[in-house]
């Protein structure tokens, strides 16, 4: 056997292990390119708004839009994917995001920023159901969790590099021109993603019934909710409780680390803690996906919920950098079974409307959880300890509930 043949064979084995089929590679390329543009430009929008004469109220509106639209876009994104197929829906989502980028580039005003943000600020939320649905369509059952995990892993690349590159743009060309040029780069990368996406992702069609007719996805979220099985509803309730555990202290973690504790850390040290968290998450994705694809998913989700629950408690007793290192490793381990949880949502969804059901799940969850951040502020005003312990108790409720009542699959009729 020649050396080149051995290399090709080994590469094929690795790509097979990592579920890197042609469509998945095209999908991941899209995630990196559009995500880079999103993170390069979007993360600096508050600074750009202020540079254009907008006030703090405009920045607050932008943040509120992000939270609200991330919740509201999930369901229509899933419905469209079920209606026209994942490939076509991703084409539409990318074109909409590019229109938003173009609006910000052409019109240098904070009002245009808010208008453009409606089109691009929640690209991840609206495209996620189509992305996960496509993964399920092109991969065999024993590789689906790996496919979802690769998506979660690759998403971390633009999350890590995008703000760094955007910061370089601002350093070289200033706040106004630097951000506009970052949006121009984002537009070009989205255009490249559009080309790769259409070139590499296989055409997929809406689901069909036994007689060959197209199954129309349900567009009424209330009717769709009635189709949601009790197993998924149980997961949803537990997930909401767990997200309360996460979001109640979320905005105050940096304050706790840099202002509250006896030995506060510097901004650089906090950045390193965040890097440690992300590195921990990346390291667990592939081995956990490998195990989850070969066994039941519930134990991995329970373990994940457990790490969500532990973080606020460990943070409460972390009063120095050494202990914070442990806390942030635990925070990274909360990604232990997150792709597995997404795969379980798809397993529990009806065959003909998986993307729409995935979107509805996130719509319901995120609308409820949006209350948690506000509640966390009131709890922090009582005391930081009250905030963290309340989050811990929500985590216990969510973890125990799923451990006792959670199921892996819908039982056949």
C-alpha positions as CSV (number, residue, x, y, z in Angstrom):
1,X,0.0,0.0,0.0
2,X,1.5,3.4,-1.0
3,X,2.1,6.2,1.5
4,X,-0.4,8.5,-0.2
5,X,-3.0,5.8,-0.1
6,X,-2.4,5.2,3.6
7,X,-2.7,8.9,4.3
8,X,-6.0,9.1,2.4
9,X,-7.3,6.0,4.2
10,X,-6.4,7.5,7.6
11,X,-8.0,10.8,6.6
12,X,-11.1,9.0,5.6
13,X,-11.2,7.2,9.0
14,X,-10.8,10.4,10.9
15,X,-13.5,12.2,8.8
16,X,-15.8,9.3,9.3
17,X,-15.2,9.3,13.1
18,X,-15.9,13.0,13.3
19,X,-19.0,12.7,11.0
20,X,-17.4,15.1,8.4
21,X,-19.5,14.3,5.4
22,X,-19.5,16.8,2.5
23,X,-22.7,18.6,3.7
24,X,-21.5,18.8,7.2
25,X,-18.2,20.3,6.1
26,X,-20.1,22.9,4.1
27,X,-22.3,23.6,7.1
28,X,-19.3,24.0,9.4
29,X,-17.6,26.3,6.9
30,X,-20.8,28.5,6.9
31,X,-20.8,28.5,10.8
32,X,-17.2,29.7,10.9
33,X,-17.5,32.3,8.2
34,X,-20.8,33.9,9.2
35,X,-19.9,33.5,12.8
36,X,-16.6,35.3,12.4
37,X,-18.4,38.2,10.7
38,X,-21.0,38.2,13.4
39,X,-18.5,38.2,16.3
40,X,-16.0,40.7,14.6
41,X,-18.7,43.4,14.1
42,X,-21.6,42.7,16.4
43,X,-19.6,42.5,19.6
44,X,-18.5,46.1,19.1
45,X,-22.0,47.5,18.2
46,X,-22.4,49.3,21.6
47,X,-19.2,51.2,21.0
48,X,-20.2,52.0,17.4
49,X,-23.6,53.2,18.6
50,X,-22.0,55.6,21.1
51,X,-19.5,56.8,18.5
52,X,-22.4,57.7,16.1
53,X,-24.1,59.8,18.8
54,X,-26.5,57.2,20.2
55,X,-27.0,57.1,23.9
56,X,-27.0,54.3,26.5
57,X,-30.8,53.9,25.9
58,X,-30.0,52.9,22.3
59,X,-27.4,50.4,23.6
60,X,-30.0,49.0,26.0
61,X,-32.5,48.6,23.2
62,X,-29.9,46.7,21.2
63,X,-29.4,44.3,24.0
64,X,-33.1,43.8,24.6
65,X,-33.6,43.2,20.9
66,X,-30.9,40.5,21.0
67,X,-32.5,38.6,23.8
68,X,-36.1,39.0,22.4
69,X,-35.3,38.2,18.8
70,X,-33.1,35.2,19.8
71,X,-36.2,33.7,21.4
72,X,-38.8,34.8,18.7
73,X,-36.7,33.8,15.7
74,X,-36.2,30.2,16.7
75,X,-39.7,28.9,15.8
76,X,-40.0,30.6,12.3
77,X,-36.5,29.5,11.5
78,X,-37.5,25.9,12.3
79,X,-40.8,26.1,10.4
80,X,-39.1,27.5,7.3
81,X,-36.5,24.7,7.4
82,X,-39.3,22.0,7.6
83,X,-41.2,23.9,4.8
84,X,-38.6,24.4,2.1
85,X,-35.7,22.3,3.4
86,X,-32.6,23.2,5.4
87,X,-30.4,24.1,2.4
88,X,-32.8,26.7,1.0
89,X,-33.7,28.1,4.4
90,X,-30.0,28.6,5.2
91,X,-29.7,30.5,1.9
92,X,-32.5,32.8,2.9
93,X,-31.1,33.4,6.4
94,X,-27.7,34.3,5.1
95,X,-29.2,36.7,2.5
96,X,-31.2,38.4,5.3
97,X,-28.1,38.7,7.5
98,X,-26.1,40.2,4.5
99,X,-28.9,42.8,4.0
100,X,-28.5,43.8,7.6
101,X,-24.7,44.1,7.2
102,X,-25.1,46.2,4.1
103,X,-27.5,48.6,5.8
104,X,-25.0,49.3,8.6
105,X,-22.2,49.7,6.0
106,X,-24.1,52.1,3.8
107,X,-25.9,54.3,6.4
108,X,-23.6,55.4,9.3
109,X,-26.2,56.2,11.9
110,X,-27.2,54.5,15.1
111,X,-30.8,54.3,13.9
112,X,-29.6,52.3,10.9
113,X,-27.6,50.0,13.2
114,X,-30.8,49.2,15.2
115,X,-32.7,48.6,11.9
116,X,-29.9,46.4,10.5
117,X,-29.6,44.5,13.7
118,X,-33.1,43.2,13.3
119,X,-31.8,41.4,10.3
120,X,-28.5,40.0,11.5
121,X,-28.3,40.1,15.3
122,X,-30.0,36.7,15.9
123,X,-28.6,34.8,12.9
124,X,-27.4,32.0,15.2
125,X,-30.9,31.6,16.7
126,X,-32.8,31.5,13.4
127,X,-30.4,29.2,11.7
128,X,-29.9,26.7,14.5
129,X,-33.0,24.6,13.9
130,X,-32.1,24.2,10.2
131,X,-28.5,23.4,11.1
132,X,-29.4,20.7,13.6
133,X,-32.2,19.3,11.3
134,X,-29.7,19.0,8.3
135,X,-27.3,17.2,10.6
136,X,-30.0,14.7,11.4
137,X,-30.9,14.2,7.8
138,X,-27.4,13.6,6.4
139,X,-25.9,11.5,9.2
140,X,-26.7,8.0,10.4
141,X,-28.2,7.5,13.9
142,X,-24.9,6.5,15.4
143,X,-23.2,9.7,14.3
144,X,-25.8,12.4,15.0
145,X,-24.6,13.4,18.4
146,X,-21.0,13.6,17.0
147,X,-22.4,15.9,14.2
148,X,-24.1,18.2,16.7
149,X,-21.0,18.2,18.8
150,X,-18.8,19.2,15.9
151,X,-21.2,22.1,15.2
152,X,-20.9,23.2,18.9
153,X,-17.1,22.9,18.8
154,X,-16.6,24.8,15.5
155,X,-18.9,27.6,16.8
156,X,-16.2,28.3,19.4
157,X,-13.7,29.3,16.7
158,X,-15.4,32.6,15.7
159,X,-16.4,33.2,19.4
160,X,-12.7,33.2,20.3
161,X,-11.2,34.8,17.2
162,X,-13.9,37.2,16.1
163,X,-13.7,39.8,18.9
164,X,-9.9,39.7,18.6
165,X,-9.9,40.5,14.9
166,X,-12.6,43.1,15.4
167,X,-10.5,44.7,18.1
168,X,-7.6,44.9,15.6
169,X,-9.9,46.7,13.1
170,X,-10.8,49.3,15.7
171,X,-7.2,49.7,16.7
172,X,-6.1,50.4,13.2
173,X,-9.0,52.5,11.8
174,X,-10.8,53.8,14.9
175,X,-14.2,53.1,16.4
176,X,-16.4,54.4,13.5
177,X,-14.4,53.3,10.4
178,X,-13.1,50.2,12.1
179,X,-16.5,48.8,12.9
180,X,-17.8,49.7,9.4
181,X,-14.9,47.9,7.9
182,X,-15.5,44.9,10.2
183,X,-19.1,44.8,8.8
184,X,-17.7,45.0,5.3
185,X,-15.5,42.0,6.1
186,X,-18.5,40.3,7.6
187,X,-20.5,40.8,4.4
188,X,-17.7,39.3,2.3
189,X,-17.3,36.3,4.5
190,X,-21.1,35.8,4.5
191,X,-20.9,35.9,0.7
192,X,-18.2,33.3,0.6
193,X,-20.2,31.2,3.1
194,X,-23.2,31.5,0.7
195,X,-21.1,30.1,-2.2
196,X,-19.7,27.2,-0.1
197,X,-23.0,26.4,1.4
198,X,-24.7,26.1,-2.0
199,X,-21.8,24.2,-3.5
200,X,-21.2,21.7,-0.7
201,X,-24.5,21.1,1.1
202,X,-26.7,18.6,-0.6
203,X,-30.2,19.5,-1.6
204,X,-32.7,18.3,0.9
205,X,-36.4,18.2,0.5
206,X,-39.3,18.5,2.9
207,X,-40.5,15.2,4.5
208,X,-43.0,13.1,2.7
209,X,-45.8,10.8,3.7
210,X,-46.1,7.1,2.7
211,X,-48.0,8.0,-0.5
212,X,-45.3,10.4,-1.6
213,X,-47.1,13.7,-0.8
214,X,-45.3,16.4,1.0
215,X,-46.0,16.6,4.8
216,X,-46.8,20.2,5.6
217,X,-45.1,21.3,8.8
218,X,-47.4,22.8,11.4
219,X,-47.1,26.6,11.5
220,X,-49.4,27.2,14.5
221,X,-47.1,27.0,17.6
222,X,-50.1,26.2,19.8
223,X,-51.0,23.1,17.7
224,X,-47.4,22.2,17.5
225,X,-47.1,22.4,21.3
226,X,-49.9,19.9,21.6
227,X,-47.9,17.5,19.4
228,X,-45.0,17.8,21.8
229,X,-44.6,14.5,23.8
230,X,-44.6,14.4,27.6
231,X,-40.9,13.3,27.5
232,X,-39.9,16.5,25.7
233,X,-42.1,18.6,27.9
234,X,-40.3,17.1,30.9
235,X,-36.9,18.0,29.4
236,X,-38.2,21.5,28.6
237,X,-39.3,22.1,32.2
238,X,-36.0,20.8,33.6
239,X,-34.0,22.9,31.0
240,X,-35.9,26.1,32.0
241,X,-35.0,25.5,35.6
242,X,-31.4,24.9,34.7
243,X,-31.2,28.0,32.6
244,X,-32.6,30.0,35.6
245,X,-29.6,28.5,37.5
246,X,-27.3,29.8,34.7
247,X,-28.8,33.2,34.0
248,X,-29.6,34.5,37.5
249,X,-25.9,35.0,38.3
250,X,-24.7,35.3,34.6
251,X,-24.2,39.0,34.4
252,X,-22.7,39.2,37.9
253,X,-20.0,36.6,37.6
254,X,-17.5,39.2,36.4
255,X,-18.5,41.5,39.2
256,X,-18.0,38.8,41.8
257,X,-14.6,37.9,40.4
258,X,-13.3,41.5,40.0
259,X,-15.1,43.5,42.7
260,X,-16.7,41.4,45.4
261,X,-14.3,38.7,46.6
262,X,-11.5,39.3,49.1
263,X,-8.8,38.7,46.5
264,X,-10.3,40.1,43.3
265,X,-8.7,39.2,39.9
266,X,-7.6,41.6,37.2
267,X,-9.3,42.0,33.8
268,X,-6.5,40.0,32.2
269,X,-6.9,37.2,34.8
270,X,-10.7,37.1,34.2
271,X,-10.0,36.8,30.5
272,X,-7.8,33.9,31.2
273,X,-10.5,32.3,33.3
274,X,-12.9,32.6,30.4
275,X,-10.3,31.0,28.1
276,X,-10.0,28.2,30.5
277,X,-13.7,27.7,30.5
278,X,-13.9,27.6,26.7
279,X,-10.9,25.2,26.4
280,X,-12.5,22.8,28.9
281,X,-15.7,22.8,26.9
282,X,-13.9,22.1,23.6
283,X,-11.9,19.2,25.1
284,X,-15.0,17.3,26.3
285,X,-17.2,17.6,23.1
286,X,-15.7,14.8,21.0
287,X,-15.2,12.1,23.6
288,X,-18.7,12.7,25.1
289,X,-20.3,12.6,21.7
290,X,-18.6,9.3,20.9
291,X,-19.9,7.7,24.1
292,X,-23.4,9.3,23.8
293,X,-23.9,7.9,20.2
294,X,-23.2,4.4,21.6
295,X,-25.4,4.5,24.6
296,X,-28.4,6.3,26.0
297,X,-28.4,10.1,26.2
298,X,-30.1,10.8,29.5
299,X,-27.0,10.2,31.8
300,X,-25.0,12.7,29.8
301,X,-27.7,15.3,30.1
302,X,-28.1,14.7,33.9
303,X,-24.3,15.1,34.3
304,X,-24.5,18.4,32.3
305,X,-27.3,19.7,34.5
306,X,-25.2,18.7,37.5
307,X,-22.3,20.9,36.4
308,X,-24.7,23.8,35.7
309,X,-25.9,23.4,39.3
310,X,-22.5,23.1,40.9
311,X,-21.0,26.3,39.3
312,X,-22.9,28.9,41.5
313,X,-22.2,27.0,44.6
314,X,-18.5,26.6,43.9
315,X,-18.3,30.2,42.8
316,X,-19.8,31.2,46.2
317,X,-16.8,29.7,48.0
318,X,-14.2,30.8,45.4
319,X,-12.5,33.9,47.0
320,X,-9.2,33.8,45.2
321,X,-7.7,33.0,41.7
322,X,-6.8,29.5,42.7
323,X,-10.4,28.6,43.6
324,X,-11.8,30.5,40.6
325,X,-9.7,28.3,38.3
326,X,-11.6,25.3,39.7
327,X,-15.0,27.1,39.4
328,X,-14.4,28.0,35.7
329,X,-13.3,24.4,34.8
330,X,-16.7,23.4,36.2
331,X,-18.3,26.1,34.2
332,X,-16.7,24.7,31.1
333,X,-17.8,21.2,32.0
334,X,-21.4,22.4,31.7
335,X,-21.0,21.8,28.0
336,X,-20.3,18.1,28.8
337,X,-23.7,17.0,27.4
338,X,-25.1,20.1,25.8
339,X,-24.8,18.7,22.2
340,X,-26.3,15.5,23.6
341,X,-29.2,17.5,24.9
342,X,-29.8,19.0,21.5
343,X,-29.6,15.6,19.9
344,X,-32.2,14.3,22.5
345,X,-34.5,17.2,21.5
346,X,-34.4,16.0,17.9
347,X,-34.9,12.3,19.0
348,X,-38.0,13.3,20.9
349,X,-39.4,15.4,18.0
350,X,-41.9,14.1,15.4
351,X,-40.3,13.1,12.1
352,X,-42.1,15.6,9.9
353,X,-41.5,18.7,11.9
354,X,-38.2,18.2,13.8
355,X,-36.8,21.7,13.0
356,X,-40.0,23.5,13.9
357,X,-40.3,21.5,17.2
358,X,-36.6,22.4,17.9
359,X,-37.4,26.0,17.3
360,X,-40.6,25.9,19.4
361,X,-38.6,24.3,22.3
362,X,-36.1,27.2,22.2
363,X,-38.9,29.8,21.8
364,X,-40.6,28.6,25.0
365,X,-37.4,28.1,26.9
366,X,-35.9,31.5,26.1
367,X,-39.0,33.5,26.7
368,X,-39.3,32.1,30.2
369,X,-35.5,32.4,30.9
370,X,-35.4,36.1,29.8
371,X,-37.1,36.8,33.2
372,X,-34.1,35.3,35.0
373,X,-31.6,38.0,34.3
374,X,-33.9,40.7,35.7
375,X,-34.7,38.6,38.7
376,X,-31.0,38.0,39.3
377,X,-30.4,41.8,39.6
378,X,-33.0,42.1,42.4
379,X,-31.4,39.1,44.1
380,X,-27.9,40.6,43.8
381,X,-29.2,43.8,45.5
382,X,-30.3,41.7,48.5
383,X,-26.8,40.1,48.5
384,X,-24.5,38.3,46.1
385,X,-24.8,35.2,48.3
386,X,-28.6,35.2,47.9
387,X,-28.2,35.4,44.1
388,X,-25.8,32.5,44.0
389,X,-27.7,30.2,46.4
390,X,-31.0,30.9,44.6
391,X,-29.4,29.9,41.3
392,X,-28.1,26.7,43.0
393,X,-31.5,25.7,44.3
394,X,-33.0,26.2,40.8
395,X,-30.3,23.9,39.5
396,X,-31.0,21.2,42.1
397,X,-34.7,21.3,41.1
398,X,-33.9,21.0,37.3
399,X,-31.3,18.2,37.7
400,X,-33.4,16.2,40.2
401,X,-36.5,16.6,38.0
402,X,-34.8,15.3,34.9
403,X,-33.0,12.5,36.8
404,X,-36.3,11.2,38.1
405,X,-38.7,11.8,35.3
406,X,-36.5,12.3,32.2
407,X,-36.7,9.9,29.3
408,X,-34.4,9.1,26.3
409,X,-36.9,8.4,23.5
410,X,-40.6,8.5,22.8
411,X,-42.0,5.1,23.5
412,X,-43.5,3.6,20.3
413,X,-47.3,3.4,20.2
